[in-house]
Amino acid sequence: MKVRKDISDFIKSIPENVTIVAATKYLASDQMLDLYEAGIKDFGENRVDSFLLKYDNLSNYQDITWHFIGHLQRNKAKQVINKIDYLHSLDSLELAKLINEHRTTPLNTFIEVSINLEESKNGVPFYNVEEFVQEVLKYPNIKLVGLMMMAVKDSLNTEEQFQKLKDLRDELEKKFNISLPYLSMGMSDDYLSAIKTGATHIRLGRILLEE
């Protein structure tokens, strides 16, 4: 796989207030550097082993912002939580407790929300998020910055799904008198709908590469 030839033009097409998080699941470290040279400095990994390898390989690039965007298993969490800058996938109080115990500084954290209640996907069911936030706010080493979701694949109503997340975020801000400035939503197939609905972080993989 190669980075698309018009990557610079593609980056310019994304509003400046939206962060491209390059989903690097299928990319080697040298391919990530091609994206870095093009101007993408935010990288998101799905798997702990791959993250640790790439983190070490690119350790000289101090301005990289590291995101963990996949499901973080509790038995592997200690290996990454003091290396990442953002966690997009907080989905259990057990994981929150572990992060709070082992993280040395507050971790920028998105709560992963199951908007559509798909059994195959992780996330806190949308109807439990308020209760979940109430508990997580007790942990000083977790800095809640927003919500994350995945839309139903090939859906025709992605904007409606994204709007539900945005509305939930607004309700939580009022309920708890907190600021949740970020919405991590939108991938290669639906990022335009996500941006239209208010996404601040889009997790892009395939669309950054040549066909």
C-alpha positions in Angstrom: 0.0 0.0 0.0 1.2 3.5 -0.8 0.0 6.9 0.4 -2.3 8.5 -2.3 -0.5 10.8 -4.6 -2.8 13.7 -3.9 -2.6 13.4 -0.1 -1.7 17.1 0.3 -4.8 18.1 -1.6 -6.9 15.7 0.4 -5.6 17.1 3.7 -6.5 20.6 2.5 -10.0 19.5 1.8 -10.6 18.7 5.5 -11.7 21.7 7.6 -8.9 23.0 9.8 -10.9 22.4 13.0 -11.1 18.7 12.2 -8.2 16.4 13.2 -7.3 13.5 10.8 -6.4 10.5 12.9 -4.6 8.2 10.5 -5.8 4.6 11.3 -2.5 2.8 10.8 -3.6 -0.8 11.4 -2.3 -1.9 8.0 0.6 0.4 7.7 4.3 -0.1 8.4 6.3 2.5 10.2 7.9 3.8 6.9 4.4 4.3 5.4 3.4 6.2 8.5 6.4 8.5 7.8 5.0 9.2 4.4 1.8 10.5 6.0 3.9 12.4 8.5 5.8 14.1 5.8 2.5 15.0 4.1 1.4 16.8 7.3 -0.5 14.1 9.3 0.9 13.9 12.8 -1.9 12.1 14.6 -1.8 8.3 14.4 -4.3 5.8 15.7 -3.6 2.1 16.4 -6.0 -0.7 17.1 -3.7 -3.3 18.6 -1.3 -3.1 21.5 1.5 -5.1 19.9 1.5 -3.0 16.7 1.3 0.2 18.7 4.3 -0.7 20.8 6.4 -1.6 17.7 5.5 1.6 15.8 5.9 3.8 18.9 9.4 2.5 19.3 10.3 2.8 15.6 9.1 6.4 15.5 10.3 7.5 18.9 12.5 10.2 17.4 9.4 12.1 16.1 8.4 13.9 19.2 5.5 15.8 17.6 3.5 12.7 16.8 0.3 12.5 18.8 -0.6 8.9 19.6 -4.2 7.7 19.7 -5.4 4.3 20.7 -8.6 3.7 18.8 -9.3 0.0 19.1 -10.7 -2.0 22.0 -8.2 -1.9 24.8 -8.0 -5.2 26.7 -7.5 -4.7 30.4 -4.7 -7.3 30.5 -2.7 -5.3 28.0 -3.7 -1.8 29.0 -0.7 -1.1 31.4 1.7 -1.5 28.4 0.2 1.5 26.5 -1.6 3.9 28.8 1.5 5.9 29.7 2.6 6.1 26.0 -0.6 7.3 24.3 -1.9 10.8 24.2 -5.6 9.9 23.6 -7.7 6.9 24.2 -10.8 6.8 22.0 -12.3 3.6 23.4 -13.1 3.7 27.1 -16.0 1.2 27.4 -15.9 -0.2 30.9 -15.5 1.0 34.5 -13.0 -1.8 35.1 -10.8 -0.3 32.4 -11.3 3.2 33.8 -10.2 2.0 37.3 -7.1 0.4 35.8 -6.2 3.6 33.9 -6.7 5.7 37.0 -4.4 3.4 39.0 -1.5 3.2 36.5 -1.6 6.4 34.4 0.9 8.9 35.7 -0.9 12.0 34.3 -4.5 12.6 33.3 -5.2 10.7 30.1 -7.3 12.5 27.4 -10.2 10.0 27.0 -13.2 9.5 24.8 -16.0 7.3 25.9 -16.9 4.8 23.2 -20.7 4.9 22.9 -22.8 2.1 21.3 -25.4 4.3 19.6 -26.9 1.5 17.5 -26.5 -1.3 20.1 -24.8 -3.6 17.6 -23.8 -6.8 19.4 -20.6 -7.1 17.4 -19.2 -3.8 18.6 -17.9 -2.5 21.9 -19.1 0.6 23.6 -21.2 1.8 26.5 -24.9 1.5 25.5 -26.2 5.1 24.9 -28.8 4.7 27.7 -26.1 4.0 30.2 -23.7 6.7 29.3 -25.0 9.3 31.9 -24.5 6.8 34.7 -21.1 5.8 33.3 -19.9 9.5 33.2 -21.0 10.0 36.7 -18.6 7.2 37.8 -15.7 8.1 35.5 -15.7 11.7 36.8 -14.5 10.3 40.1 -11.2 9.3 38.6 -8.6 12.1 38.6 -6.3 10.4 36.0 -9.0 10.3 33.4 -9.7 13.5 31.5 -12.9 13.1 29.6 -12.7 15.1 26.3 -15.6 13.7 24.3 -17.4 10.7 22.9 -16.6 8.2 20.1 -18.8 6.0 18.0 -18.9 3.9 14.9 -21.9 4.1 12.5 -23.6 1.1 11.1 -21.6 0.0 8.0 -23.2 0.9 4.7 -26.0 2.7 6.4 -28.1 5.3 4.7 -28.8 7.4 7.8 -25.3 8.0 9.1 -26.0 11.7 9.8 -28.8 10.7 12.1 -26.6 8.3 14.0 -23.9 11.0 14.3 -26.5 13.5 15.4 -27.5 11.2 18.2 -24.0 11.2 19.6 -23.7 15.0 19.3 -27.1 15.4 21.1 -25.9 13.0 23.8 -22.7 15.0 24.3 -24.7 18.2 24.6 -27.0 16.6 27.3 -24.0 15.4 29.3 -22.3 18.8 29.2 -25.5 20.4 30.7 -26.1 17.6 33.2 -22.6 17.6 34.7 -21.6 21.1 33.9 -18.5 19.9 32.1 -16.9 20.5 28.7 -16.7 17.6 26.2 -15.3 19.5 23.2 -14.5 16.5 21.0 -16.5 14.0 18.9 -14.5 11.1 17.4 -16.8 9.9 14.6 -16.4 9.1 10.9 -14.2 6.8 9.0 -13.3 6.4 5.3 -16.8 5.6 4.2 -18.7 8.2 6.2 -16.3 11.0 7.3 -18.1 13.6 5.2 -21.4 13.0 7.0 -19.5 13.0 10.3 -17.9 16.4 9.6 -21.2 17.8 8.5 -22.6 16.7 11.9 -19.9 18.1 14.0 -17.0 15.6 14.2 -13.7 17.0 15.5 -11.7 13.8 15.0 -12.1 11.5 12.0 -10.4 8.1 12.0 -9.2 7.5 8.4 -7.4 4.5 6.9 -8.1 3.3 3.4 -9.0 6.7 2.0 -5.5 7.9 2.7 -4.0 5.3 0.5 -3.9 4.5 -3.2 -6.6 2.1 -4.5 
